[in-house]
Amino acid sequence: MHVSDDHGAGAPHVPASAASEALAPSPSATYSGTDLPQGPLTSLRHFTAEDAAEFTARARESRSSQHPWLFPPTEEEAYVAYAGRLLESPDKEGFLVCERAAGGAIAGFVNINNIVGGAFRCGALGYGAFAHAAGRGLMSEALGLVLRHAFGPLGLHRLEANVQPQNASSIALVRRAGFRLEGFSPDFLHIDGAWRDHERWAITSEMLSGQG
């Protein structure tokens, strides 16, 4: 199970605003008609209201594997509010991870929170795989697709992932994707009734292009 705290907190100080310059998309990602990338195993699409029943059913099935790292909405009313924030907030981008071999069934999600433009061009990642999809390489591929989309059409330069040190699977996921460990923040986020320590991982567009 790969999960990261989907709270979007912890953005550092933002430099003075400057015009952002779009980056060219990576040729390794193919794009669908909605201009979101897809790979051999997975495709990305935005949240919709029609996904409420499937998403919340998968979240309920995954409670034991996601606790205590992640708490996605398990009721449809909560999902509508959650998806609405991702769709309407200018500082957020939300992506459902869909399994191509299963007809587009929802396997998980990757969200970019706290998006800041100007001279910063950074966002904070939150992500989770539902229990039926864990350990099958789906989230590894999907995270790569999100990175290429973020550093391509979205024009970002840096993505951060704040992960609790005990969350070994999430740390392994970002490490495989090329993130570097940048620091440790005690009492960083209030999760499940307590302030939790987090490791700070990050990747830049230059680091991703260097992997090719």
Contacts in CASP RR format, 6 or more apart in sequence:
PFRMAT RR
TARGET T0000
AUTHOR 0000-0000-0000
METHOD contacts of the structure
MODEL  1
MHVSDDHGAGAPHVPASAASEALAPSPSATYSGTDLPQGPLTSLRHFTAE
DAAEFTARARESRSSQHPWLFPPTEEEAYVAYAGRLLESPDKEGFLVCER
AAGGAIAGFVNINNIVGGAFRCGALGYGAFAHAAGRGLMSEALGLVLRHA
FGPLGLHRLEANVQPQNASSIALVRRAGFRLEGFSPDFLHIDGAWRDHER
WAITSEMLSGQG
1 62 0 8 1.000
1 65 0 8 1.000
1 66 0 8 1.000
1 128 0 8 1.000
1 129 0 8 1.000
1 131 0 8 1.000
1 134 0 8 1.000
1 135 0 8 1.000
1 169 0 8 1.000
2 127 0 8 1.000
2 128 0 8 1.000
2 129 0 8 1.000
2 134 0 8 1.000
2 135 0 8 1.000
2 139 0 8 1.000
2 169 0 8 1.000
2 170 0 8 1.000
2 172 0 8 1.000
2 173 0 8 1.000
3 66 0 8 1.000
3 69 0 8 1.000
3 70 0 8 1.000
3 127 0 8 1.000
3 128 0 8 1.000
3 129 0 8 1.000
3 167 0 8 1.000
3 169 0 8 1.000
3 170 0 8 1.000
4 69 0 8 1.000
4 70 0 8 1.000
4 125 0 8 1.000
4 126 0 8 1.000
4 127 0 8 1.000
4 128 0 8 1.000
4 161 0 8 1.000
4 162 0 8 1.000
4 163 0 8 1.000
4 167 0 8 1.000
4 170 0 8 1.000
4 173 0 8 1.000
4 174 0 8 1.000
5 69 0 8 1.000
5 70 0 8 1.000
5 126 0 8 1.000
5 162 0 8 1.000
5 163 0 8 1.000
5 164 0 8 1.000
5 189 0 8 1.000
5 191 0 8 1.000
5 196 0 8 1.000
5 198 0 8 1.000
6 70 0 8 1.000
6 72 0 8 1.000
6 111 0 8 1.000
6 113 0 8 1.000
6 126 0 8 1.000
6 127 0 8 1.000
6 128 0 8 1.000
7 113 0 8 1.000
7 126 0 8 1.000
7 189 0 8 1.000
7 191 0 8 1.000
8 111 0 8 1.000
8 113 0 8 1.000
8 114 0 8 1.000
8 124 0 8 1.000
8 126 0 8 1.000
8 162 0 8 1.000
9 114 0 8 1.000
9 124 0 8 1.000
9 162 0 8 1.000
9 188 0 8 1.000
9 189 0 8 1.000
10 114 0 8 1.000
10 124 0 8 1.000
10 160 0 8 1.000
10 162 0 8 1.000
10 185 0 8 1.000
10 188 0 8 1.000
10 189 0 8 1.000
11 114 0 8 1.000
11 116 0 8 1.000
11 122 0 8 1.000
11 123 0 8 1.000
11 124 0 8 1.000
11 160 0 8 1.000
12 122 0 8 1.000
14 116 0 8 1.000
14 119 0 8 1.000
14 120 0 8 1.000
15 118 0 8 1.000
15 119 0 8 1.000
15 120 0 8 1.000
16 119 0 8 1.000
17 117 0 8 1.000
17 118 0 8 1.000
17 119 0 8 1.000
18 118 0 8 1.000
18 119 0 8 1.000
19 118 0 8 1.000
20 117 0 8 1.000
20 118 0 8 1.000
20 121 0 8 1.000
20 155 0 8 1.000
21 155 0 8 1.000
22 152 0 8 1.000
22 153 0 8 1.000
22 155 0 8 1.000
23 151 0 8 1.000
23 152 0 8 1.000
23 155 0 8 1.000
23 157 0 8 1.000
23 205 0 8 1.000
24 152 0 8 1.000
25 31 0 8 1.000
25 148 0 8 1.000
25 149 0 8 1.000
25 152 0 8 1.000
25 153 0 8 1.000
26 148 0 8 1.000
26 151 0 8 1.000
26 152 0 8 1.000
26 208 0 8 1.000
26 209 0 8 1.000
28 148 0 8 1.000
28 212 0 8 1.000
29 37 0 8 1.000
29 38 0 8 1.000
29 39 0 8 1.000
29 145 0 8 1.000
29 148 0 8 1.000
29 149 0 8 1.000
30 37 0 8 1.000
30 38 0 8 1.000
30 39 0 8 1.000
31 37 0 8 1.000
31 38 0 8 1.000
32 38 0 8 1.000
32 43 0 8 1.000
32 45 0 8 1.000
34 45 0 8 1.000
34 46 0 8 1.000
35 153 0 8 1.000
36 43 0 8 1.000
36 44 0 8 1.000
36 45 0 8 1.000
36 46 0 8 1.000
36 95 0 8 1.000
36 149 0 8 1.000
37 43 0 8 1.000
37 44 0 8 1.000
37 145 0 8 1.000
37 148 0 8 1.000
37 149 0 8 1.000
38 44 0 8 1.000
38 100 0 8 1.000
38 145 0 8 1.000
39 100 0 8 1.000
39 141 0 8 1.000
39 145 0 8 1.000
40 100 0 8 1.000
40 141 0 8 1.000
41 99 0 8 1.000
41 100 0 8 1.000
41 101 0 8 1.000
41 136 0 8 1.000
41 137 0 8 1.000
41 138 0 8 1.000
41 141 0 8 1.000
42 97 0 8 1.000
42 98 0 8 1.000
42 99 0 8 1.000
42 100 0 8 1.000
42 107 0 8 1.000
42 138 0 8 1.000
42 141 0 8 1.000
42 142 0 8 1.000
42 145 0 8 1.000
43 98 0 8 1.000
43 100 0 8 1.000
43 104 0 8 1.000
43 145 0 8 1.000
44 95 0 8 1.000
44 96 0 8 1.000
44 97 0 8 1.000
44 98 0 8 1.000
44 110 0 8 1.000
44 142 0 8 1.000
44 145 0 8 1.000
44 146 0 8 1.000
44 149 0 8 1.000
45 95 0 8 1.000
45 96 0 8 1.000
45 98 0 8 1.000
46 86 0 8 1.000
46 87 0 8 1.000
46 94 0 8 1.000
46 95 0 8 1.000
46 96 0 8 1.000
47 55 0 8 1.000
47 83 0 8 1.000
47 84 0 8 1.000
47 86 0 8 1.000
47 87 0 8 1.000
47 94 0 8 1.000
47 96 0 8 1.000
47 109 0 8 1.000
48 83 0 8 1.000
49 80 0 8 1.000
49 83 0 8 1.000
51 79 0 8 1.000
51 83 0 8 1.000
51 96 0 8 1.000
51 106 0 8 1.000
52 76 0 8 1.000
52 79 0 8 1.000
52 80 0 8 1.000
52 83 0 8 1.000
53 76 0 8 1.000
54 105 0 8 1.000
54 106 0 8 1.000
55 72 0 8 1.000
55 73 0 8 1.000
55 79 0 8 1.000
55 96 0 8 1.000
55 106 0 8 1.000
56 73 0 8 1.000
56 74 0 8 1.000
56 75 0 8 1.000
56 76 0 8 1.000
56 78 0 8 1.000
56 79 0 8 1.000
58 106 0 8 1.000
58 108 0 8 1.000
58 130 0 8 1.000
58 131 0 8 1.000
58 132 0 8 1.000
59 66 0 8 1.000
59 72 0 8 1.000
59 73 0 8 1.000
59 74 0 8 1.000
59 130 0 8 1.000
60 74 0 8 1.000
61 130 0 8 1.000
61 131 0 8 1.000
61 132 0 8 1.000
62 72 0 8 1.000
62 130 0 8 1.000
62 131 0 8 1.000
63 74 0 8 1.000
64 131 0 8 1.000
65 131 0 8 1.000
65 134 0 8 1.000
66 72 0 8 1.000
66 128 0 8 1.000
66 131 0 8 1.000
67 192 0 8 1.000
68 191 0 8 1.000
68 192 0 8 1.000
69 164 0 8 1.000
69 167 0 8 1.000
69 170 0 8 1.000
69 191 0 8 1.000
70 128 0 8 1.000
71 191 0 8 1.000
71 192 0 8 1.000
72 82 0 8 1.000
72 109 0 8 1.000
72 128 0 8 1.000
73 79 0 8 1.000
73 81 0 8 1.000
73 82 0 8 1.000
85 92 0 8 1.000
86 92 0 8 1.000
86 93 0 8 1.000
86 94 0 8 1.000
86 111 0 8 1.000
87 94 0 8 1.000
90 115 0 8 1.000
91 113 0 8 1.000
91 114 0 8 1.000
91 115 0 8 1.000
91 116 0 8 1.000
92 111 0 8 1.000
92 112 0 8 1.000
92 113 0 8 1.000
92 114 0 8 1.000
92 115 0 8 1.000
93 111 0 8 1.000
93 112 0 8 1.000
93 115 0 8 1.000
93 150 0 8 1.000
93 154 0 8 1.000
94 109 0 8 1.000
94 110 0 8 1.000
94 111 0 8 1.000
94 112 0 8 1.000
95 109 0 8 1.000
95 110 0 8 1.000
95 111 0 8 1.000
95 142 0 8 1.000
95 146 0 8 1.000
95 149 0 8 1.000
96 106 0 8 1.000
96 108 0 8 1.000
96 109 0 8 1.000
97 106 0 8 1.000
97 107 0 8 1.000
97 108 0 8 1.000
97 109 0 8 1.000
97 110 0 8 1.000
97 129 0 8 1.000
97 133 0 8 1.000
97 138 0 8 1.000
97 139 0 8 1.000
97 142 0 8 1.000
98 104 0 8 1.000
98 105 0 8 1.000
98 106 0 8 1.000
98 107 0 8 1.000
99 105 0 8 1.000
99 106 0 8 1.000
99 107 0 8 1.000
99 133 0 8 1.000
99 138 0 8 1.000
106 130 0 8 1.000
107 129 0 8 1.000
107 130 0 8 1.000
107 132 0 8 1.000
107 133 0 8 1.000
107 138 0 8 1.000
107 139 0 8 1.000
107 142 0 8 1.000
108 127 0 8 1.000
108 128 0 8 1.000
108 129 0 8 1.000
108 130 0 8 1.000
108 133 0 8 1.000
108 138 0 8 1.000
108 139 0 8 1.000
108 142 0 8 1.000
109 127 0 8 1.000
109 128 0 8 1.000
110 125 0 8 1.000
110 126 0 8 1.000
110 127 0 8 1.000
110 128 0 8 1.000
110 139 0 8 1.000
110 142 0 8 1.000
110 143 0 8 1.000
110 146 0 8 1.000
111 125 0 8 1.000
111 126 0 8 1.000
111 127 0 8 1.000
112 123 0 8 1.000
112 124 0 8 1.000
112 125 0 8 1.000
112 126 0 8 1.000
112 146 0 8 1.000
112 150 0 8 1.000
112 154 0 8 1.000
112 156 0 8 1.000
112 159 0 8 1.000
113 123 0 8 1.000
113 124 0 8 1.000
113 125 0 8 1.000
113 126 0 8 1.000
114 122 0 8 1.000
114 123 0 8 1.000
114 124 0 8 1.000
115 122 0 8 1.000
115 123 0 8 1.000
115 154 0 8 1.000
115 156 0 8 1.000
116 122 0 8 1.000
116 123 0 8 1.000
117 156 0 8 1.000
120 157 0 8 1.000
120 158 0 8 1.000
121 155 0 8 1.000
121 156 0 8 1.000
121 157 0 8 1.000
121 158 0 8 1.000
122 156 0 8 1.000
122 157 0 8 1.000
122 158 0 8 1.000
122 159 0 8 1.000
122 160 0 8 1.000
123 150 0 8 1.000
123 156 0 8 1.000
123 158 0 8 1.000
123 159 0 8 1.000
123 160 0 8 1.000
124 159 0 8 1.000
124 160 0 8 1.000
124 161 0 8 1.000
124 162 0 8 1.000
125 146 0 8 1.000
125 159 0 8 1.000
125 160 0 8 1.000
125 161 0 8 1.000
126 161 0 8 1.000
127 139 0 8 1.000
127 143 0 8 1.000
127 161 0 8 1.000
127 170 0 8 1.000
127 173 0 8 1.000
128 139 0 8 1.000
129 135 0 8 1.000
129 138 0 8 1.000
129 139 0 8 1.000
133 139 0 8 1.000
134 169 0 8 1.000
139 173 0 8 1.000
140 173 0 8 1.000
140 176 0 8 1.000
140 177 0 8 1.000
143 173 0 8 1.000
143 174 0 8 1.000
143 177 0 8 1.000
144 177 0 8 1.000
147 159 0 8 1.000
147 177 0 8 1.000
147 203 0 8 1.000
147 208 0 8 1.000
148 208 0 8 1.000
150 156 0 8 1.000
150 159 0 8 1.000
151 157 0 8 1.000
151 205 0 8 1.000
151 208 0 8 1.000
151 209 0 8 1.000
152 205 0 8 1.000
156 205 0 8 1.000
157 204 0 8 1.000
157 205 0 8 1.000
158 202 0 8 1.000
158 203 0 8 1.000
158 204 0 8 1.000
158 205 0 8 1.000
159 202 0 8 1.000
159 203 0 8 1.000
160 200 0 8 1.000
160 201 0 8 1.000
160 202 0 8 1.000
161 170 0 8 1.000
161 174 0 8 1.000
161 179 0 8 1.000
161 200 0 8 1.000
161 201 0 8 1.000
161 202 0 8 1.000
162 185 0 8 1.000
162 188 0 8 1.000
162 189 0 8 1.000
162 198 0 8 1.000
162 199 0 8 1.000
162 200 0 8 1.000
162 201 0 8 1.000
163 170 0 8 1.000
163 171 0 8 1.000
163 174 0 8 1.000
163 198 0 8 1.000
163 199 0 8 1.000
163 201 0 8 1.000
164 170 0 8 1.000
164 191 0 8 1.000
164 196 0 8 1.000
164 197 0 8 1.000
164 198 0 8 1.000
164 199 0 8 1.000
165 171 0 8 1.000
165 184 0 8 1.000
165 197 0 8 1.000
165 198 0 8 1.000
165 199 0 8 1.000
171 199 0 8 1.000
171 201 0 8 1.000
174 201 0 8 1.000
174 203 0 8 1.000
175 201 0 8 1.000
177 203 0 8 1.000
178 203 0 8 1.000
178 207 0 8 1.000
178 208 0 8 1.000
178 211 0 8 1.000
179 201 0 8 1.000
179 202 0 8 1.000
179 203 0 8 1.000
180 201 0 8 1.000
180 202 0 8 1.000
180 203 0 8 1.000
180 207 0 8 1.000
181 199 0 8 1.000
181 200 0 8 1.000
181 201 0 8 1.000
182 200 0 8 1.000
182 201 0 8 1.000
182 202 0 8 1.000
183 199 0 8 1.000
183 200 0 8 1.000
184 197 0 8 1.000
184 198 0 8 1.000
184 199 0 8 1.000
184 200 0 8 1.000
185 197 0 8 1.000
185 198 0 8 1.000
185 199 0 8 1.000
185 200 0 8 1.000
186 197 0 8 1.000
187 195 0 8 1.000
187 196 0 8 1.000
187 197 0 8 1.000
188 195 0 8 1.000
188 196 0 8 1.000
188 197 0 8 1.000
188 198 0 8 1.000
189 195 0 8 1.000
189 196 0 8 1.000
189 198 0 8 1.000
190 196 0 8 1.000
END
